[in-house]
Amino acid sequence: MAMAAEDIERMIKEALPDAKVEIKDLAGDGDHYAATVISPAFAGLSKVKQHQMVYAALKGNMGGVLHALALTTSAE
């Protein structure tokens, strides 16, 4: 079962309401996405911490329903 891009975006925005989120379906299969997440909440955090915040927002779906996510994050 695939995960819709709209669901990924919604979950990220629920956790990071001030975030700008762009989701692209890389393979057209609903399993391989690229996400760009820009949020002031990332200021001063390492890329690892930023990515952990996004993965936490996905509530355990990463690696299950959501097979692959190429993630780009920044504070601005």
Number of C-alpha atoms within 10 A of each C-alpha: 9 12 18 17 19 11 11 20 19 16 17 23 18 12 15 20 12 13 21 15 17 15 18 15 15 15 10 9 11 18 20 18 22 17 20 16 24 20 19 13 16 20 12 11 12 12 14 9 12 23 18 12 16 20 17 15 20 19 11 11 14 15 10 12 14 20 15 15 18 12 16 14 18 19 14 12
